Amino acid sequence: MGARGCPSPNCYTCSNKVIMITMKGYGVQKQARLNRLKNEIIEYVSSQPQCSAADIVDHLSNERKMRNHGLTTRKVGFFIPRYLSELIGFTLDHSTGKRLYHLAA
């Protein structure tokens, strides 16, 4: 049960009984989506050095038609250091303060 006796999202009530459903998947599709997203970002940064997070999101959304990738320009700033820190580095643009991404040397 969740807060104030309400069922949590993983609980279902059926004739006055609360049924807990746990997911036992292996996450293969989720991992495949993550790997495709990482590969697309690496490919774009390698072809367009000194690109910003907005450039990456624009490429994914408009040119690659990955409309449901879920990344915003702010989330790219968290995604790249978390998953691609050893492959992609960044420098700060002194005039705007934005991160400019490039392949790590």
Biopython code that builds the backbone (N, CA, C, O; Angstrom):
import numpy as np
from Bio.PDB.StructureBuilder import StructureBuilder

atoms = [
    (1, "MET", "N", (0.833, -1.173, 0.000)),
    (1, "MET", "CA", (0.000, 0.000, 0.000)),
    (1, "MET", "C", (0.881, 1.240, 0.000)),
    (1, "MET", "O", (1.965, 1.262, 0.582)),
    (2, "GLY", "N", (0.387, 2.254, -0.661)),
    (2, "GLY", "CA", (1.115, 3.504, -0.722)),
    (2, "GLY", "C", (0.707, 4.437, 0.408)),
    (2, "GLY", "O", (0.234, 3.998, 1.456)),
    (3, "ALA", "N", (0.892, 5.702, 0.183)),
    (3, "ALA", "CA", (0.563, 6.702, 1.191)),
    (3, "ALA", "C", (-0.941, 6.772, 1.410)),
    (3, "ALA", "O", (-1.724, 6.678, 0.464)),
    (4, "ARG", "N", (-1.329, 6.933, 2.647)),
    (4, "ARG", "CA", (-2.728, 7.081, 3.054)),
    (4, "ARG", "C", (-3.600, 5.909, 2.634)),
    (4, "ARG", "O", (-4.788, 6.102, 2.379)),
    (5, "GLY", "N", (-3.065, 4.728, 2.556)),
    (5, "GLY", "CA", (-3.834, 3.533, 2.259)),
    (5, "GLY", "C", (-4.172, 3.340, 0.798)),
    (5, "GLY", "O", (-4.879, 2.393, 0.455)),
    (6, "CYS", "N", (-3.688, 4.212, -0.076)),
    (6, "CYS", "CA", (-3.953, 4.069, -1.503)),
    (6, "CYS", "C", (-3.002, 3.036, -2.088)),
    (6, "CYS", "O", (-1.846, 2.949, -1.673)),
    (7, "PRO", "N", (-3.476, 2.262, -3.037)),
    (7, "PRO", "CA", (-2.568, 1.291, -3.660)),
    (7, "PRO", "C", (-1.460, 1.980, -4.430)),
    (7, "PRO", "O", (-1.681, 2.998, -5.085)),
    (8, "SER", "N", (-0.277, 1.421, -4.347)),
    (8, "SER", "CA", (0.836, 1.957, -5.121)),
    (8, "SER", "C", (0.658, 1.545, -6.580)),
    (8, "SER", "O", (-0.191, 0.701, -6.870)),
    (9, "PRO", "N", (1.433, 2.114, -7.509)),
    (9, "PRO", "CA", (1.251, 1.789, -8.925)),
    (9, "PRO", "C", (1.421, 0.306, -9.250)),
    (9, "PRO", "O", (0.894, -0.160, -10.261)),
    (10, "ASN", "N", (2.138, -0.440, -8.426)),
    (10, "ASN", "CA", (2.338, -1.860, -8.692)),
    (10, "ASN", "C", (1.324, -2.737, -7.970)),
    (10, "ASN", "O", (1.440, -3.962, -7.998)),
    (11, "CYS", "N", (0.338, -2.133, -7.327)),
    (11, "CYS", "CA", (-0.686, -2.880, -6.608)),
    (11, "CYS", "C", (-2.013, -2.741, -7.329)),
    (11, "CYS", "O", (-2.325, -1.683, -7.878)),
    (12, "TYR", "N", (-2.789, -3.808, -7.327)),
    (12, "TYR", "CA", (-4.117, -3.784, -7.911)),
    (12, "TYR", "C", (-5.076, -4.390, -6.917)),
    (12, "TYR", "O", (-4.746, -5.365, -6.241)),
    (13, "THR", "N", (-6.268, -3.819, -6.820)),
    (13, "THR", "CA", (-7.270, -4.368, -5.915)),
    (13, "THR", "C", (-8.264, -5.184, -6.719)),
    (13, "THR", "O", (-8.714, -4.768, -7.787)),
    (14, "CYS", "N", (-8.590, -6.317, -6.205)),
    (14, "CYS", "CA", (-9.530, -7.205, -6.865)),
    (14, "CYS", "C", (-10.383, -7.845, -5.778)),
    (14, "CYS", "O", (-9.893, -8.681, -5.018)),
    (15, "SER", "N", (-11.654, -7.462, -5.696)),
    (15, "SER", "CA", (-12.624, -7.976, -4.721)),
    (15, "SER", "C", (-12.042, -7.968, -3.302)),
    (15, "SER", "O", (-11.942, -8.997, -2.635)),
    (16, "ASN", "N", (-11.663, -6.755, -2.873)),
    (16, "ASN", "CA", (-11.177, -6.505, -1.516)),
    (16, "ASN", "C", (-9.848, -7.181, -1.193)),
    (16, "ASN", "O", (-9.509, -7.323, -0.018)),
    (17, "LYS", "N", (-9.099, -7.594, -2.188)),
    (17, "LYS", "CA", (-7.760, -8.129, -1.977)),
    (17, "LYS", "C", (-6.777, -7.250, -2.737)),
    (17, "LYS", "O", (-7.093, -6.743, -3.813)),
    (18, "VAL", "N", (-5.625, -7.078, -2.194)),
    (18, "VAL", "CA", (-4.569, -6.315, -2.860)),
    (18, "VAL", "C", (-3.594, -7.306, -3.465)),
    (18, "VAL", "O", (-3.049, -8.167, -2.775)),
    (19, "ILE", "N", (-3.384, -7.171, -4.756)),
    (19, "ILE", "CA", (-2.504, -8.086, -5.470)),
    (19, "ILE", "C", (-1.254, -7.315, -5.882)),
    (19, "ILE", "O", (-1.346, -6.296, -6.567)),
    (20, "MET", "N", (-0.099, -7.796, -5.467)),
    (20, "MET", "CA", (1.170, -7.181, -5.841)),
    (20, "MET", "C", (1.675, -7.845, -7.110)),
    (20, "MET", "O", (1.710, -9.072, -7.208)),
    (21, "ILE", "N", (2.065, -7.033, -8.078)),
    (21, "ILE", "CA", (2.632, -7.559, -9.320)),
    (21, "ILE", "C", (4.057, -7.056, -9.416)),
    (21, "ILE", "O", (4.308, -5.850, -9.419)),
    (22, "THR", "N", (4.979, -7.984, -9.492)),
    (22, "THR", "CA", (6.381, -7.620, -9.664)),
    (22, "THR", "C", (6.802, -7.997, -11.070)),
    (22, "THR", "O", (6.416, -9.041, -11.595)),
    (23, "MET", "N", (7.594, -7.135, -11.666)),
    (23, "MET", "CA", (8.065, -7.386, -13.019)),
    (23, "MET", "C", (9.355, -8.199, -12.945)),
    (23, "MET", "O", (10.265, -7.875, -12.182)),
    (24, "LYS", "N", (9.418, -9.248, -13.740)),
    (24, "LYS", "CA", (10.587, -10.119, -13.706)),
    (24, "LYS", "C", (11.305, -10.164, -15.052)),
    (24, "LYS", "O", (11.966, -11.153, -15.369)),
    (25, "GLY", "N", (11.179, -9.105, -15.842)),
    (25, "GLY", "CA", (11.827, -9.068, -17.144)),
    (25, "GLY", "C", (13.322, -8.851, -17.013)),
    (25, "GLY", "O", (13.819, -8.430, -15.968)),
    (26, "TYR", "N", (14.007, -9.138, -18.061)),
    (26, "TYR", "CA", (15.451, -8.987, -18.067)),
    (26, "TYR", "C", (15.885, -7.612, -18.562)),
    (26, "TYR", "O", (17.058, -7.264, -18.428)),
    (27, "GLY", "N", (14.978, -6.819, -19.128)),
    (27, "GLY", "CA", (15.318, -5.484, -19.593)),
    (27, "GLY", "C", (16.121, -5.455, -20.870)),
    (27, "GLY", "O", (16.924, -4.545, -21.073)),
    (28, "VAL", "N", (15.923, -6.435, -21.740)),
    (28, "VAL", "CA", (16.711, -6.516, -22.967)),
    (28, "VAL", "C", (16.346, -5.372, -23.909)),
    (28, "VAL", "O", (17.227, -4.766, -24.520)),
    (29, "GLN", "N", (15.049, -5.073, -24.029)),
    (29, "GLN", "CA", (14.645, -3.999, -24.927)),
    (29, "GLN", "C", (15.108, -2.643, -24.406)),
    (29, "GLN", "O", (15.518, -1.785, -25.187)),
    (30, "LYS", "N", (15.047, -2.450, -23.102)),
    (30, "LYS", "CA", (15.509, -1.204, -22.507)),
    (30, "LYS", "C", (17.004, -1.024, -22.734)),
    (30, "LYS", "O", (17.462, 0.077, -23.041)),
    (31, "GLN", "N", (17.761, -2.101, -22.584)),
    (31, "GLN", "CA", (19.201, -2.046, -22.815)),
    (31, "GLN", "C", (19.507, -1.787, -24.282)),
    (31, "GLN", "O", (20.458, -1.071, -24.597)),
    (32, "ALA", "N", (18.712, -2.360, -25.188)),
    (32, "ALA", "CA", (18.923, -2.130, -26.614)),
    (32, "ALA", "C", (18.659, -0.677, -26.980)),
    (32, "ALA", "O", (19.392, -0.096, -27.781)),
    (33, "ARG", "N", (17.611, -0.082, -26.397)),
    (33, "ARG", "CA", (17.334, 1.335, -26.648)),
    (33, "ARG", "C", (18.459, 2.220, -26.136)),
    (33, "ARG", "O", (18.858, 3.176, -26.801)),
    (34, "LEU", "N", (18.968, 1.899, -24.956)),
    (34, "LEU", "CA", (20.065, 2.659, -24.377)),
    (34, "LEU", "C", (21.309, 2.567, -25.248)),
    (34, "LEU", "O", (21.985, 3.569, -25.482)),
    (35, "ASN", "N", (21.608, 1.367, -25.726)),
    (35, "ASN", "CA", (22.776, 1.183, -26.589)),
    (35, "ASN", "C", (22.622, 1.931, -27.911)),
    (35, "ASN", "O", (23.587, 2.506, -28.415)),
    (36, "ARG", "N", (21.400, 1.926, -28.478)),
    (36, "ARG", "CA", (21.193, 2.660, -29.731)),
    (36, "ARG", "C", (21.359, 4.153, -29.506)),
    (36, "ARG", "O", (21.952, 4.845, -30.335)),
    (37, "LEU", "N", (20.846, 4.651, -28.403)),
    (37, "LEU", "CA", (20.974, 6.070, -28.092)),
    (37, "LEU", "C", (22.445, 6.452, -27.911)),
    (37, "LEU", "O", (22.885, 7.491, -28.403)),
    (38, "LYS", "N", (23.200, 5.609, -27.204)),
    (38, "LYS", "CA", (24.627, 5.879, -27.028)),
    (38, "LYS", "C", (25.357, 5.880, -28.368)),
    (38, "LYS", "O", (26.189, 6.751, -28.622)),
    (39, "ASN", "N", (25.049, 4.906, -29.224)),
    (39, "ASN", "CA", (25.706, 4.832, -30.528)),
    (39, "ASN", "C", (25.369, 6.037, -31.403)),
    (39, "ASN", "O", (26.238, 6.554, -32.105)),
    (40, "GLU", "N", (24.114, 6.485, -31.365)),
    (40, "GLU", "CA", (23.724, 7.648, -32.164)),
    (40, "GLU", "C", (24.460, 8.908, -31.695)),
    (40, "GLU", "O", (24.898, 9.716, -32.514)),
    (41, "ILE", "N", (24.591, 9.071, -30.379)),
    (41, "ILE", "CA", (25.279, 10.248, -29.849)),
    (41, "ILE", "C", (26.759, 10.203, -30.205)),
    (41, "ILE", "O", (27.325, 11.220, -30.608)),
    (42, "ILE", "N", (27.392, 9.045, -30.065)),
    (42, "ILE", "CA", (28.813, 8.912, -30.408)),
    (42, "ILE", "C", (29.035, 9.198, -31.886)),
    (42, "ILE", "O", (29.985, 9.888, -32.256)),
    (43, "GLU", "N", (28.162, 8.669, -32.724)),
    (43, "GLU", "CA", (28.291, 8.880, -34.169)),
    (43, "GLU", "C", (28.154, 10.361, -34.525)),
    (43, "GLU", "O", (28.907, 10.877, -35.350)),
    (44, "TYR", "N", (27.196, 11.037, -33.903)),
    (44, "TYR", "CA", (26.995, 12.455, -34.215)),
    (44, "TYR", "C", (28.160, 13.305, -33.714)),
    (44, "TYR", "O", (28.630, 14.193, -34.426)),
    (45, "VAL", "N", (28.625, 13.042, -32.503)),
    (45, "VAL", "CA", (29.724, 13.838, -31.953)),
    (45, "VAL", "C", (31.005, 13.609, -32.746)),
    (45, "VAL", "O", (31.809, 14.528, -32.901)),
    (46, "SER", "N", (31.204, 12.398, -33.246)),
    (46, "SER", "CA", (32.403, 12.142, -34.043)),
    (46, "SER", "C", (32.344, 12.858, -35.389)),
    (46, "SER", "O", (33.379, 13.265, -35.916)),
    (47, "SER", "N", (31.141, 13.016, -35.953)),
    (47, "SER", "CA", (31.029, 13.701, -37.242)),
    (47, "SER", "C", (30.935, 15.223, -37.088)),
    (47, "SER", "O", (31.291, 15.959, -38.008)),
    (48, "GLN", "N", (30.461, 15.695, -35.937)),
    (48, "GLN", "CA", (30.310, 17.129, -35.683)),
    (48, "GLN", "C", (31.036, 17.511, -34.392)),
    (48, "GLN", "O", (30.384, 17.662, -33.359)),
    (49, "PRO", "N", (32.346, 17.670, -34.415)),
    (49, "PRO", "CA", (33.039, 18.055, -33.172)),
    (49, "PRO", "C", (32.630, 19.462, -32.747)),
    (49, "PRO", "O", (32.208, 20.271, -33.574)),
    (50, "GLN", "N", (32.756, 19.740, -31.472)),
    (50, "GLN", "CA", (32.370, 21.018, -30.881)),
    (50, "GLN", "C", (30.882, 21.307, -31.061)),
    (50, "GLN", "O", (30.499, 22.429, -31.393)),
    (51, "CYS", "N", (30.045, 20.291, -30.842)),
    (51, "CYS", "CA", (28.600, 20.471, -30.914)),
    (51, "CYS", "C", (28.044, 20.650, -29.505)),
    (51, "CYS", "O", (28.641, 20.191, -28.531)),
    (52, "SER", "N", (26.920, 21.308, -29.406)),
    (52, "SER", "CA", (26.295, 21.547, -28.105)),
    (52, "SER", "C", (25.226, 20.482, -27.841)),
    (52, "SER", "O", (24.916, 19.670, -28.712)),
    (53, "ALA", "N", (24.676, 20.499, -26.640)),
    (53, "ALA", "CA", (23.625, 19.546, -26.286)),
    (53, "ALA", "C", (22.380, 19.782, -27.131)),
    (53, "ALA", "O", (21.693, 18.829, -27.500)),
    (54, "ALA", "N", (22.086, 21.036, -27.441)),
    (54, "ALA", "CA", (20.937, 21.344, -28.285)),
    (54, "ALA", "C", (21.116, 20.777, -29.688)),
    (54, "ALA", "O", (20.146, 20.339, -30.307)),
    (55, "ASP", "N", (22.338, 20.779, -30.193)),
    (55, "ASP", "CA", (22.616, 20.198, -31.503)),
    (55, "ASP", "C", (22.373, 18.687, -31.490)),
    (55, "ASP", "O", (21.834, 18.130, -32.446)),
    (56, "ILE", "N", (22.772, 18.034, -30.404)),
    (56, "ILE", "CA", (22.586, 16.585, -30.285)),
    (56, "ILE", "C", (21.106, 16.245, -30.247)),
    (56, "ILE", "O", (20.667, 15.329, -30.942)),
    (57, "VAL", "N", (20.331, 16.967, -29.447)),
    (57, "VAL", "CA", (18.893, 16.697, -29.341)),
    (57, "VAL", "C", (18.195, 16.981, -30.665)),
    (57, "VAL", "O", (17.301, 16.236, -31.066)),
    (58, "ASP", "N", (18.594, 18.048, -31.344)),
    (58, "ASP", "CA", (18.023, 18.364, -32.650)),
    (58, "ASP", "C", (18.294, 17.255, -33.652)),
    (58, "ASP", "O", (17.409, 16.877, -34.421)),
    (59, "HIS", "N", (19.508, 16.736, -33.646)),
    (59, "HIS", "CA", (19.855, 15.647, -34.560)),
    (59, "HIS", "C", (19.030, 14.401, -34.270)),
    (59, "HIS", "O", (18.513, 13.769, -35.191)),
    (60, "LEU", "N", (18.903, 14.044, -32.988)),
    (60, "LEU", "CA", (18.141, 12.843, -32.637)),
    (60, "LEU", "C", (16.664, 12.993, -32.980)),
    (60, "LEU", "O", (16.055, 12.066, -33.514)),
    (61, "SER", "N", (16.088, 14.140, -32.682)),
    (61, "SER", "CA", (14.652, 14.335, -32.868)),
    (61, "SER", "C", (14.266, 14.539, -34.324)),
    (61, "SER", "O", (13.317, 13.921, -34.807)),
    (62, "ASN", "N", (14.986, 15.392, -35.021)),
    (62, "ASN", "CA", (14.552, 15.805, -36.350)),
    (62, "ASN", "C", (15.192, 15.026, -37.485)),
    (62, "ASN", "O", (14.514, 14.684, -38.454)),
    (63, "GLU", "N", (16.475, 14.741, -37.385)),
    (63, "GLU", "CA", (17.144, 14.067, -38.497)),
    (63, "GLU", "C", (17.064, 12.549, -38.382)),
    (63, "GLU", "O", (16.884, 11.860, -39.387)),
    (64, "ARG", "N", (17.196, 12.022, -37.167)),
    (64, "ARG", "CA", (17.134, 10.571, -36.980)),
    (64, "ARG", "C", (15.729, 10.082, -36.665)),
    (64, "ARG", "O", (15.490, 8.875, -36.619)),
    (65, "LYS", "N", (14.795, 11.004, -36.448)),
    (65, "LYS", "CA", (13.389, 10.697, -36.169)),
    (65, "LYS", "C", (13.210, 9.819, -34.934)),
    (65, "LYS", "O", (12.292, 9.002, -34.872)),
    (66, "MET", "N", (14.092, 9.992, -33.953)),
    (66, "MET", "CA", (13.953, 9.286, -32.678)),
    (66, "MET", "C", (13.132, 10.184, -31.749)),
    (66, "MET", "O", (13.676, 10.783, -30.822)),
    (67, "ARG", "N", (11.859, 10.273, -31.993)),
    (67, "ARG", "CA", (11.006, 11.235, -31.301)),
    (67, "ARG", "C", (10.796, 10.893, -29.830)),
    (67, "ARG", "O", (10.555, 11.793, -29.025)),
    (68, "ASN", "N", (10.881, 9.649, -29.468)),
    (68, "ASN", "CA", (10.625, 9.267, -28.075)),
    (68, "ASN", "C", (11.906, 8.892, -27.333)),
    (68, "ASN", "O", (11.882, 8.024, -26.461)),
    (69, "HIS", "N", (13.005, 9.525, -27.664)),
    (69, "HIS", "CA", (14.263, 9.202, -26.988)),
    (69, "HIS", "C", (14.279, 9.729, -25.565)),
    (69, "HIS", "O", (14.998, 9.188, -24.725)),
    (70, "GLY", "N", (13.516, 10.759, -25.269)),
    (70, "GLY", "CA", (13.380, 11.236, -23.903)),
    (70, "GLY", "C", (14.457, 12.188, -23.433)),
    (70, "GLY", "O", (14.435, 12.599, -22.273)),
    (71, "LEU", "N", (15.390, 12.551, -24.279)),
    (71, "LEU", "CA", (16.446, 13.456, -23.859)),
    (71, "LEU", "C", (16.098, 14.897, -24.206)),
    (71, "LEU", "O", (15.642, 15.189, -25.312)),
    (72, "THR", "N", (16.316, 15.776, -23.265)),
    (72, "THR", "CA", (16.244, 17.203, -23.513)),
    (72, "THR", "C", (17.679, 17.727, -23.479)),
    (72, "THR", "O", (18.616, 16.981, -23.195)),
    (73, "THR", "N", (17.837, 18.999, -23.768)),
    (73, "THR", "CA", (19.192, 19.541, -23.753)),
    (73, "THR", "C", (19.795, 19.469, -22.356)),
    (73, "THR", "O", (21.002, 19.282, -22.206)),
    (74, "ARG", "N", (18.969, 19.614, -21.353)),
    (74, "ARG", "CA", (19.479, 19.501, -19.990)),
    (74, "ARG", "C", (19.852, 18.061, -19.649)),
    (74, "ARG", "O", (20.869, 17.822, -18.998)),
    (75, "LYS", "N", (19.034, 17.100, -20.084)),
    (75, "LYS", "CA", (19.306, 15.699, -19.768)),
    (75, "LYS", "C", (20.545, 15.168, -20.483)),
    (75, "LYS", "O", (21.188, 14.238, -19.998)),
    (76, "VAL", "N", (20.884, 15.750, -21.631)),
    (76, "VAL", "CA", (22.114, 15.347, -22.320)),
    (76, "VAL", "C", (23.314, 15.635, -21.435)),
    (76, "VAL", "O", (24.280, 14.872, -21.417)),
    (77, "GLY", "N", (23.250, 16.741, -20.701)),
    (77, "GLY", "CA", (24.339, 17.097, -19.791)),
    (77, "GLY", "C", (24.528, 16.107, -18.660)),
    (77, "GLY", "O", (25.615, 16.026, -18.089)),
    (78, "PHE", "N", (23.493, 15.352, -18.325)),
    (78, "PHE", "CA", (23.613, 14.300, -17.316)),
    (78, "PHE", "C", (23.900, 12.943, -17.954)),
    (78, "PHE", "O", (24.593, 12.115, -17.363)),
    (79, "PHE", "N", (23.369, 12.712, -19.160)),
    (79, "PHE", "CA", (23.486, 11.421, -19.841)),
    (79, "PHE", "C", (24.925, 11.141, -20.274)),
    (79, "PHE", "O", (25.441, 10.047, -20.050)),
    (80, "ILE", "N", (25.564, 12.119, -20.887)),
    (80, "ILE", "CA", (26.912, 11.896, -21.422)),
    (80, "ILE", "C", (27.924, 11.608, -20.320)),
    (80, "ILE", "O", (28.681, 10.648, -20.460)),
    (81, "PRO", "N", (27.987, 12.376, -19.230)),
    (81, "PRO", "CA", (28.952, 12.005, -18.185)),
    (81, "PRO", "C", (28.637, 10.664, -17.518)),
    (81, "PRO", "O", (29.549, 9.984, -17.048)),
    (82, "ARG", "N", (27.371, 10.278, -17.472)),
    (82, "ARG", "CA", (27.016, 9.024, -16.819)),
    (82, "ARG", "C", (27.367, 7.806, -17.662)),
    (82, "ARG", "O", (27.928, 6.838, -17.148)),
    (83, "TYR", "N", (27.043, 7.843, -18.950)),
    (83, "TYR", "CA", (27.205, 6.665, -19.796)),
    (83, "TYR", "C", (28.381, 6.742, -20.770)),
    (83, "TYR", "O", (28.891, 5.702, -21.186)),
    (84, "LEU", "N", (28.819, 7.925, -21.139)),
    (84, "LEU", "CA", (29.819, 8.063, -22.200)),
    (84, "LEU", "C", (31.032, 8.874, -21.770)),
    (84, "LEU", "O", (31.692, 9.485, -22.610)),
    (85, "SER", "N", (31.335, 8.889, -20.489)),
    (85, "SER", "CA", (32.411, 9.762, -19.999)),
    (85, "SER", "C", (33.781, 9.379, -20.545)),
    (85, "SER", "O", (34.640, 10.245, -20.716)),
    (86, "GLU", "N", (33.996, 8.104, -20.820)),
    (86, "GLU", "CA", (35.314, 7.727, -21.325)),
    (86, "GLU", "C", (35.441, 7.910, -22.835)),
    (86, "GLU", "O", (36.548, 7.836, -23.368)),
    (87, "LEU", "N", (34.320, 8.149, -23.541)),
    (87, "LEU", "CA", (34.362, 8.315, -24.988)),
    (87, "LEU", "C", (34.181, 9.756, -25.445)),
    (87, "LEU", "O", (34.736, 10.159, -26.467)),
    (88, "ILE", "N", (33.404, 10.538, -24.690)),
    (88, "ILE", "CA", (33.093, 11.903, -25.093)),
    (88, "ILE", "C", (33.506, 12.864, -23.983)),
    (88, "ILE", "O", (33.163, 12.669, -22.817)),
    (89, "GLY", "N", (34.239, 13.890, -24.359)),
    (89, "GLY", "CA", (34.627, 14.925, -23.428)),
    (89, "GLY", "C", (33.973, 16.240, -23.802)),
    (89, "GLY", "O", (33.301, 16.337, -24.829)),
    (90, "PHE", "N", (34.166, 17.243, -22.978)),
    (90, "PHE", "CA", (33.578, 18.540, -23.286)),
    (90, "PHE", "C", (34.524, 19.653, -22.864)),
    (90, "PHE", "O", (35.377, 19.486, -21.992)),
    (91, "THR", "N", (34.342, 20.778, -23.508)),
    (91, "THR", "CA", (35.013, 22.016, -23.121)),
    (91, "THR", "C", (33.928, 23.073, -22.949)),
    (91, "THR", "O", (32.870, 22.990, -23.572)),
    (92, "LEU", "N", (34.190, 24.058, -22.110)),
    (92, "LEU", "CA", (33.227, 25.128, -21.903)),
    (92, "LEU", "C", (33.502, 26.263, -22.866)),
    (92, "LEU", "O", (34.643, 26.699, -23.021)),
    (93, "ASP", "N", (32.454, 26.738, -23.510)),
    (93, "ASP", "CA", (32.551, 27.910, -24.365)),
    (93, "ASP", "C", (32.608, 29.139, -23.462)),
    (93, "ASP", "O", (31.724, 29.340, -22.630)),
    (94, "HIS", "N", (33.629, 29.948, -23.622)),
    (94, "HIS", "CA", (33.830, 31.075, -22.715)),
    (94, "HIS", "C", (32.807, 32.187, -22.911)),
    (94, "HIS", "O", (32.497, 32.910, -21.964)),
    (95, "SER", "N", (32.285, 32.334, -24.109)),
    (95, "SER", "CA", (31.341, 33.428, -24.347)),
    (95, "SER", "C", (29.932, 33.088, -23.877)),
    (95, "SER", "O", (29.235, 33.957, -23.352)),
    (96, "THR", "N", (29.495, 31.834, -24.056)),
    (96, "THR", "CA", (28.122, 31.461, -23.684)),
    (96, "THR", "C", (28.050, 30.616, -22.431)),
    (96, "THR", "O", (27.005, 30.588, -21.782)),
    (97, "GLY", "N", (29.116, 29.926, -22.064)),
    (97, "GLY", "CA", (29.099, 29.052, -20.896)),
    (97, "GLY", "C", (28.548, 27.674, -21.177)),
    (97, "GLY", "O", (28.357, 26.888, -20.249)),
    (98, "LYS", "N", (28.287, 27.358, -22.439)),
    (98, "LYS", "CA", (27.744, 26.048, -22.805)),
    (98, "LYS", "C", (28.862, 25.026, -22.924)),
    (98, "LYS", "O", (30.019, 25.372, -23.163)),
    (99, "ARG", "N", (28.496, 23.764, -22.752)),
    (99, "ARG", "CA", (29.439, 22.673, -22.989)),
    (99, "ARG", "C", (29.470, 22.359, -24.466)),
    (99, "ARG", "O", (28.427, 22.246, -25.111)),
    (100, "LEU", "N", (30.657, 22.221, -24.995)),
    (100, "LEU", "CA", (30.852, 21.810, -26.384)),
    (100, "LEU", "C", (31.491, 20.427, -26.358)),
    (100, "LEU", "O", (32.590, 20.249, -25.833)),
    (101, "TYR", "N", (30.796, 19.457, -26.926)),
    (101, "TYR", "CA", (31.209, 18.046, -26.831)),
    (101, "TYR", "C", (32.115, 17.668, -27.998)),
    (101, "TYR", "O", (31.958, 18.150, -29.120)),
    (102, "HIS", "N", (33.063, 16.792, -27.694)),
    (102, "HIS", "CA", (33.998, 16.264, -28.686)),
    (102, "HIS", "C", (34.406, 14.873, -28.232)),
    (102, "HIS", "O", (34.157, 14.492, -27.088)),
    (103, "LEU", "N", (35.027, 14.118, -29.115)),
    (103, "LEU", "CA", (35.526, 12.800, -28.749)),
    (103, "LEU", "C", (36.711, 12.953, -27.812)),
    (103, "LEU", "O", (37.577, 13.804, -28.017)),
    (104, "ALA", "N", (36.738, 12.128, -26.792)),
    (104, "ALA", "CA", (37.831, 12.201, -25.811)),
    (104, "ALA", "C", (39.107, 11.659, -26.445)),
    (104, "ALA", "O", (39.081, 10.691, -27.205)),
    (105, "ALA", "N", (40.180, 12.280, -26.130)),
    (105, "ALA", "CA", (41.470, 11.873, -26.696)),
    (105, "ALA", "C", (42.115, 10.794, -25.846)),
    (105, "ALA", "O", (43.208, 10.327, -26.167)),
]
sb = StructureBuilder()
sb.init_structure("model")
sb.init_model(0)
sb.init_chain("A")
sb.init_seg("    ")
for serial, (resi, resn, name, xyz) in enumerate(atoms, 1):
    if name == "N":
        sb.init_residue(resn, " ", resi, " ")
    sb.init_atom(name, np.array(xyz, "f"), 0.0, 1.0, " ", f" {name:<3s}", serial, name[0])
structure = sb.get_structure()
